[in-house]
Amino acid sequence: MNQSIFAPAKQSSKALQFAAGFLLVAHVAGITGLTWSLTRPYFQWATPINLVVSALLLLLFHRQWNRAFIFFLVFTYVLGYGIEVIGVHSEVIFGSYQYGRTLGIKVMDVPLVIGVNWFILSYCIGSICAGLSVHPVVKSLLAAILMVLLDFFIEPVAIHFDFWHWKNEVVPLRNFLGWFAVAWIIQIFWVYLPFSKQNHLAAYLLIAQTIFFLILYSIV
């Protein structure tokens, strides 16, 4: 299992261009659809679908499906989802918050798709930082900081569009500290597990998501 199970797609520049274009169009459409009150409910409903499709496309272009990567995939989802369950019910890790309806089906008051979101952000930012010529620990720290920085712009958007809500709609400092801790744990596994960190689609997906949240951040 050293090669991607989707190797033909990975090797095709046309497939990459199509996937990157699709992600960009989908996120731009999401911006338009969410800001227009008439279409907002439909685009809120489609949000978890967009996350799942984005993750599948990302995996489509992953290069090395070995045991280490499969472990990382499962570990990141389970940790991301599990820590949110603990966070929602204990209010210890991130603060006092609850999920809204936008992210879809919930189990134990946490949307199942939230683990997918942790995986996407961890993978994309980890892939971007993989080429840095620094110590692996420093690399993981930088990636975790970037994840927290992106979360800073995500939070107001998430509140406005009913992704999740904080007590009194005030995002506590604890949230960003918690995000950093979880992100750093994931990135430590990312840098040290032996699998290919190169994925050409990761940069495009990260750019699309960053544009999405920055524009909506400026609007809300």
Short mmCIF file of the C-alpha atoms (twelve columns), coordinates in Angstrom:
data_MODEL
# 
_entry.id   MODEL 
# 
loop_
_atom_site.group_PDB 
_atom_site.id 
_atom_site.type_symbol 
_atom_site.label_atom_id 
_atom_site.label_alt_id 
_atom_site.label_comp_id 
_atom_site.label_asym_id 
_atom_site.label_seq_id 
_atom_site.Cartn_x 
_atom_site.Cartn_y 
_atom_site.Cartn_z 
_atom_site.pdbx_PDB_model_num 
ATOM 1   C CA . MET A 1   0.000   0.000  0.000   1 
ATOM 2   C CA . ASN A 2   2.860   2.415  -0.738  1 
ATOM 3   C CA . GLN A 3   1.043   3.989  -3.668  1 
ATOM 4   C CA . SER A 4   -2.154  5.970  -3.608  1 
ATOM 5   C CA . ILE A 5   -5.247  3.924  -4.388  1 
ATOM 6   C CA . PHE A 6   -6.119  6.860  -6.644  1 
ATOM 7   C CA . ALA A 7   -2.719  7.074  -8.389  1 
ATOM 8   C CA . PRO A 8   -4.062  8.009  -11.891 1 
ATOM 9   C CA . ALA A 9   -5.820  11.087 -10.526 1 
ATOM 10  C CA . LYS A 10  -2.747  12.053 -8.543  1 
ATOM 11  C CA . GLN A 11  -0.533  11.984 -11.613 1 
ATOM 12  C CA . SER A 12  -2.849  13.976 -13.864 1 
ATOM 13  C CA . SER A 13  -2.304  17.727 -13.988 1 
ATOM 14  C CA . LYS A 14  -5.732  18.097 -15.586 1 
ATOM 15  C CA . ALA A 15  -7.317  16.265 -12.670 1 
ATOM 16  C CA . LEU A 16  -5.495  18.577 -10.275 1 
ATOM 17  C CA . GLN A 17  -6.631  21.665 -12.172 1 
ATOM 18  C CA . PHE A 18  -10.202 20.408 -12.230 1 
ATOM 19  C CA . ALA A 19  -10.207 19.599 -8.498  1 
ATOM 20  C CA . ALA A 20  -8.595  22.938 -7.589  1 
ATOM 21  C CA . GLY A 21  -11.063 24.815 -9.781  1 
ATOM 22  C CA . PHE A 22  -13.983 22.933 -8.285  1 
ATOM 23  C CA . LEU A 23  -12.861 23.785 -4.740  1 
ATOM 24  C CA . LEU A 24  -12.430 27.448 -5.594  1 
ATOM 25  C CA . VAL A 25  -15.830 27.680 -7.299  1 
ATOM 26  C CA . ALA A 26  -17.522 25.804 -4.448  1 
ATOM 27  C CA . HIS A 27  -16.077 28.124 -1.815  1 
ATOM 28  C CA . VAL A 28  -16.857 31.290 -3.800  1 
ATOM 29  C CA . ALA A 29  -20.398 30.007 -4.302  1 
ATOM 30  C CA . GLY A 30  -20.542 29.378 -0.572  1 
ATOM 31  C CA . ILE A 31  -19.593 32.981 0.138   1 
ATOM 32  C CA . THR A 32  -22.324 34.248 -2.173  1 
ATOM 33  C CA . GLY A 33  -24.926 31.783 -0.955  1 
ATOM 34  C CA . LEU A 34  -24.323 32.431 2.732   1 
ATOM 35  C CA . THR A 35  -24.384 36.205 2.441   1 
ATOM 36  C CA . TRP A 36  -27.684 36.249 0.536   1 
ATOM 37  C CA . SER A 37  -30.523 35.650 2.998   1 
ATOM 38  C CA . LEU A 38  -32.714 33.933 0.395   1 
ATOM 39  C CA . THR A 39  -30.171 31.173 -0.304  1 
ATOM 40  C CA . ARG A 40  -28.492 31.049 3.118   1 
ATOM 41  C CA . PRO A 41  -30.506 28.097 4.519   1 
ATOM 42  C CA . TYR A 42  -29.574 25.933 1.519   1 
ATOM 43  C CA . PHE A 43  -25.874 26.732 1.763   1 
ATOM 44  C CA . GLN A 44  -25.901 26.174 5.515   1 
ATOM 45  C CA . TRP A 45  -27.423 22.756 4.851   1 
ATOM 46  C CA . ALA A 46  -24.703 22.048 2.266   1 
ATOM 47  C CA . THR A 47  -21.814 22.993 4.597   1 
ATOM 48  C CA . PRO A 48  -21.124 19.477 5.955   1 
ATOM 49  C CA . ILE A 49  -21.394 18.076 2.431   1 
ATOM 50  C CA . ASN A 50  -18.777 20.570 1.272   1 
ATOM 51  C CA . LEU A 51  -16.442 19.504 4.077   1 
ATOM 52  C CA . VAL A 52  -16.807 15.813 3.243   1 
ATOM 53  C CA . VAL A 53  -16.294 16.399 -0.494  1 
ATOM 54  C CA . SER A 54  -13.229 18.563 0.221   1 
ATOM 55  C CA . ALA A 55  -11.750 15.820 2.402   1 
ATOM 56  C CA . LEU A 56  -12.400 13.165 -0.239  1 
ATOM 57  C CA . LEU A 57  -10.718 15.255 -2.918  1 
ATOM 58  C CA . LEU A 58  -7.767  15.822 -0.606  1 
ATOM 59  C CA . LEU A 59  -7.456  12.075 -0.030  1 
ATOM 60  C CA . LEU A 60  -7.798  11.481 -3.751  1 
ATOM 61  C CA . PHE A 61  -4.490  13.260 -4.285  1 
ATOM 62  C CA . HIS A 62  -2.687  11.803 -1.288  1 
ATOM 63  C CA . ARG A 63  0.468   9.993  -2.422  1 
ATOM 64  C CA . GLN A 64  1.197   7.236  0.067   1 
ATOM 65  C CA . TRP A 65  -1.480  5.064  1.634   1 
ATOM 66  C CA . ASN A 66  0.648   3.150  4.130   1 
ATOM 67  C CA . ARG A 67  -0.176  2.122  7.697   1 
ATOM 68  C CA . ALA A 68  1.345   5.294  9.115   1 
ATOM 69  C CA . PHE A 69  -0.957  7.514  7.070   1 
ATOM 70  C CA . ILE A 70  -4.049  5.436  7.807   1 
ATOM 71  C CA . PHE A 71  -3.177  5.700  11.505  1 
ATOM 72  C CA . PHE A 72  -2.819  9.482  11.168  1 
ATOM 73  C CA . LEU A 73  -6.148  9.741  9.352   1 
ATOM 74  C CA . VAL A 74  -8.026  7.752  12.003  1 
ATOM 75  C CA . PHE A 75  -6.122  9.323  14.910  1 
ATOM 76  C CA . THR A 76  -6.822  12.880 13.762  1 
ATOM 77  C CA . TYR A 77  -10.521 12.244 13.255  1 
ATOM 78  C CA . VAL A 78  -10.953 10.441 16.583  1 
ATOM 79  C CA . LEU A 79  -8.912  12.996 18.540  1 
ATOM 80  C CA . GLY A 80  -10.597 15.970 16.863  1 
ATOM 81  C CA . TYR A 81  -14.095 14.608 17.377  1 
ATOM 82  C CA . GLY A 82  -13.396 13.200 20.839  1 
ATOM 83  C CA . ILE A 83  -11.846 16.381 22.182  1 
ATOM 84  C CA . GLU A 84  -14.899 18.333 20.997  1 
ATOM 85  C CA . VAL A 85  -17.208 15.936 22.836  1 
ATOM 86  C CA . ILE A 86  -15.183 16.440 26.005  1 
ATOM 87  C CA . GLY A 87  -15.054 20.182 25.369  1 
ATOM 88  C CA . VAL A 88  -18.794 20.596 24.882  1 
ATOM 89  C CA . HIS A 89  -19.721 18.590 27.965  1 
ATOM 90  C CA . SER A 90  -16.983 19.702 30.347  1 
ATOM 91  C CA . GLU A 91  -16.386 23.320 29.247  1 
ATOM 92  C CA . VAL A 92  -12.795 22.753 30.396  1 
ATOM 93  C CA . ILE A 93  -10.777 22.550 27.180  1 
ATOM 94  C CA . PHE A 94  -12.187 25.322 24.991  1 
ATOM 95  C CA . GLY A 95  -14.691 27.082 27.228  1 
ATOM 96  C CA . SER A 96  -18.500 27.099 27.254  1 
ATOM 97  C CA . TYR A 97  -19.927 26.464 23.771  1 
ATOM 98  C CA . GLN A 98  -22.560 24.455 21.932  1 
ATOM 99  C CA . TYR A 99  -22.942 23.411 18.311  1 
ATOM 100 C CA . GLY A 100 -25.722 24.755 16.117  1 
ATOM 101 C CA . ARG A 101 -27.501 22.988 13.253  1 
ATOM 102 C CA . THR A 102 -25.326 24.015 10.305  1 
ATOM 103 C CA . LEU A 103 -22.702 21.257 10.623  1 
ATOM 104 C CA . GLY A 104 -25.285 18.508 10.423  1 
ATOM 105 C CA . ILE A 105 -25.849 15.238 12.270  1 
ATOM 106 C CA . LYS A 106 -24.684 15.211 15.896  1 
ATOM 107 C CA . VAL A 107 -23.681 12.385 18.187  1 
ATOM 108 C CA . MET A 108 -23.183 13.339 21.837  1 
ATOM 109 C CA . ASP A 109 -24.025 16.941 20.871  1 
ATOM 110 C CA . VAL A 110 -21.093 17.194 18.439  1 
ATOM 111 C CA . PRO A 111 -21.447 17.079 14.618  1 
ATOM 112 C CA . LEU A 112 -19.798 13.999 13.133  1 
ATOM 113 C CA . VAL A 113 -18.239 16.187 10.462  1 
ATOM 114 C CA . ILE A 114 -16.159 18.123 13.012  1 
ATOM 115 C CA . GLY A 115 -13.529 15.384 12.972  1 
ATOM 116 C CA . VAL A 116 -13.336 15.828 9.195   1 
ATOM 117 C CA . ASN A 117 -12.725 19.534 9.702   1 
ATOM 118 C CA . TRP A 118 -9.855  18.841 12.122  1 
ATOM 119 C CA . PHE A 119 -8.344  16.458 9.566   1 
ATOM 120 C CA . ILE A 120 -8.623  18.898 6.650   1 
ATOM 121 C CA . LEU A 121 -7.014  21.801 8.516   1 
ATOM 122 C CA . SER A 122 -4.299  19.618 10.046  1 
ATOM 123 C CA . TYR A 123 -3.467  17.979 6.713   1 
ATOM 124 C CA . CYS A 124 -3.457  21.133 4.603   1 
ATOM 125 C CA . ILE A 125 -1.408  23.260 7.004   1 
ATOM 126 C CA . GLY A 126 0.898   20.339 7.792   1 
ATOM 127 C CA . SER A 127 1.487   19.818 4.073   1 
ATOM 128 C CA . ILE A 128 2.271   23.507 3.547   1 
ATOM 129 C CA . CYS A 129 4.785   23.496 6.414   1 
ATOM 130 C CA . ALA A 130 6.352   20.177 5.386   1 
ATOM 131 C CA . GLY A 131 8.832   21.854 3.056   1 
ATOM 132 C CA . LEU A 132 10.283  24.160 5.718   1 
ATOM 133 C CA . SER A 133 13.945  23.544 6.516   1 
ATOM 134 C CA . VAL A 134 13.576  23.621 10.286  1 
ATOM 135 C CA . HIS A 135 13.588  21.093 13.125  1 
ATOM 136 C CA . PRO A 136 10.465  18.882 13.098  1 
ATOM 137 C CA . VAL A 137 9.359   20.190 16.498  1 
ATOM 138 C CA . VAL A 138 9.644   23.780 15.274  1 
ATOM 139 C CA . LYS A 139 7.757   22.779 12.133  1 
ATOM 140 C CA . SER A 140 4.941   21.325 14.221  1 
ATOM 141 C CA . LEU A 141 4.830   24.461 16.367  1 
ATOM 142 C CA . LEU A 142 4.578   26.729 13.334  1 
ATOM 143 C CA . ALA A 143 1.798   24.586 11.858  1 
ATOM 144 C CA . ALA A 144 -0.126  24.677 15.143  1 
ATOM 145 C CA . ILE A 145 0.221   28.469 15.300  1 
ATOM 146 C CA . LEU A 146 -1.130  28.767 11.757  1 
ATOM 147 C CA . MET A 147 -4.110  26.600 12.708  1 
ATOM 148 C CA . VAL A 148 -4.869  28.907 15.635  1 
ATOM 149 C CA . LEU A 149 -4.489  31.967 13.401  1 
ATOM 150 C CA . LEU A 150 -7.011  30.543 10.948  1 
ATOM 151 C CA . ASP A 151 -9.361  29.715 13.810  1 
ATOM 152 C CA . PHE A 152 -9.261  33.392 14.826  1 
ATOM 153 C CA . PHE A 153 -10.979 34.248 11.534  1 
ATOM 154 C CA . ILE A 154 -13.243 31.182 11.615  1 
ATOM 155 C CA . GLU A 155 -14.827 31.965 14.982  1 
ATOM 156 C CA . PRO A 156 -16.958 35.035 14.082  1 
ATOM 157 C CA . VAL A 157 -18.097 33.355 10.869  1 
ATOM 158 C CA . ALA A 158 -19.001 30.158 12.709  1 
ATOM 159 C CA . ILE A 159 -21.048 32.076 15.264  1 
ATOM 160 C CA . HIS A 160 -22.889 34.133 12.646  1 
ATOM 161 C CA . PHE A 161 -23.871 31.133 10.520  1 
ATOM 162 C CA . ASP A 162 -24.834 28.822 13.389  1 
ATOM 163 C CA . PHE A 163 -21.835 26.469 13.237  1 
ATOM 164 C CA . TRP A 164 -21.416 26.831 16.990  1 
ATOM 165 C CA . HIS A 165 -22.105 29.383 19.712  1 
ATOM 166 C CA . TRP A 166 -20.183 30.584 22.752  1 
ATOM 167 C CA . LYS A 167 -21.595 31.684 26.063  1 
ATOM 168 C CA . ASN A 168 -22.577 35.334 25.568  1 
ATOM 169 C CA . GLU A 169 -21.058 34.956 22.055  1 
ATOM 170 C CA . VAL A 170 -17.634 35.824 23.473  1 
ATOM 171 C CA . VAL A 171 -14.774 33.615 22.277  1 
ATOM 172 C CA . PRO A 172 -12.578 32.931 25.322  1 
ATOM 173 C CA . LEU A 173 -8.787  32.895 25.260  1 
ATOM 174 C CA . ARG A 174 -9.048  29.305 26.488  1 
ATOM 175 C CA . ASN A 175 -10.434 28.325 23.102  1 
ATOM 176 C CA . PHE A 176 -7.301  29.421 21.262  1 
ATOM 177 C CA . LEU A 177 -5.031  27.822 23.870  1 
ATOM 178 C CA . GLY A 178 -7.010  24.602 23.569  1 
ATOM 179 C CA . TRP A 179 -6.878  24.760 19.784  1 
ATOM 180 C CA . PHE A 180 -3.120  25.229 19.922  1 
ATOM 181 C CA . ALA A 181 -2.626  22.261 22.259  1 
ATOM 182 C CA . VAL A 182 -4.725  19.882 20.161  1 
ATOM 183 C CA . ALA A 183 -3.274  21.167 16.889  1 
ATOM 184 C CA . TRP A 184 0.286   20.727 18.178  1 
ATOM 185 C CA . ILE A 185 -0.371  17.131 19.237  1 
ATOM 186 C CA . ILE A 186 -1.734  16.358 15.767  1 
ATOM 187 C CA . GLN A 187 1.163   18.122 14.040  1 
ATOM 188 C CA . ILE A 188 3.721   16.208 16.121  1 
ATOM 189 C CA . PHE A 189 2.249   12.986 14.749  1 
ATOM 190 C CA . TRP A 190 2.168   14.534 11.265  1 
ATOM 191 C CA . VAL A 191 5.867   15.405 11.142  1 
ATOM 192 C CA . TYR A 192 7.152   12.192 12.701  1 
ATOM 193 C CA . LEU A 193 4.961   9.531  11.096  1 
ATOM 194 C CA . PRO A 194 6.626   8.077  7.964   1 
ATOM 195 C CA . PHE A 195 4.382   8.892  5.016   1 
ATOM 196 C CA . SER A 196 4.545   11.337 2.120   1 
ATOM 197 C CA . LYS A 197 3.615   14.865 3.142   1 
ATOM 198 C CA . GLN A 198 3.329   16.180 -0.431  1 
ATOM 199 C CA . ASN A 199 -0.130  16.828 -1.802  1 
ATOM 200 C CA . HIS A 200 -0.513  19.436 -4.531  1 
ATOM 201 C CA . LEU A 201 -4.209  19.896 -3.840  1 
ATOM 202 C CA . ALA A 202 -3.632  20.788 -0.169  1 
ATOM 203 C CA . ALA A 203 -2.392  24.304 -0.966  1 
ATOM 204 C CA . TYR A 204 -5.389  24.993 -3.211  1 
ATOM 205 C CA . LEU A 205 -7.852  23.776 -0.585  1 
ATOM 206 C CA . LEU A 206 -6.184  25.839 2.134   1 
ATOM 207 C CA . ILE A 207 -6.237  28.942 -0.092  1 
ATOM 208 C CA . ALA A 208 -9.929  28.370 -0.912  1 
ATOM 209 C CA . GLN A 209 -10.836 27.973 2.761   1 
ATOM 210 C CA . THR A 210 -8.745  30.977 3.788   1 
ATOM 211 C CA . ILE A 211 -10.408 33.182 1.152   1 
ATOM 212 C CA . PHE A 212 -13.799 31.853 2.257   1 
ATOM 213 C CA . PHE A 213 -13.316 32.733 5.911   1 
ATOM 214 C CA . LEU A 214 -11.470 36.009 5.361   1 
ATOM 215 C CA . ILE A 215 -14.190 37.401 3.105   1 
ATOM 216 C CA . LEU A 216 -17.004 36.256 5.378   1 
ATOM 217 C CA . TYR A 217 -15.060 37.557 8.404   1 
ATOM 218 C CA . SER A 218 -14.952 40.990 6.784   1 
ATOM 219 C CA . ILE A 219 -18.700 40.842 6.119   1 
ATOM 220 C CA . VAL A 220 -20.051 39.569 9.424   1 
# 
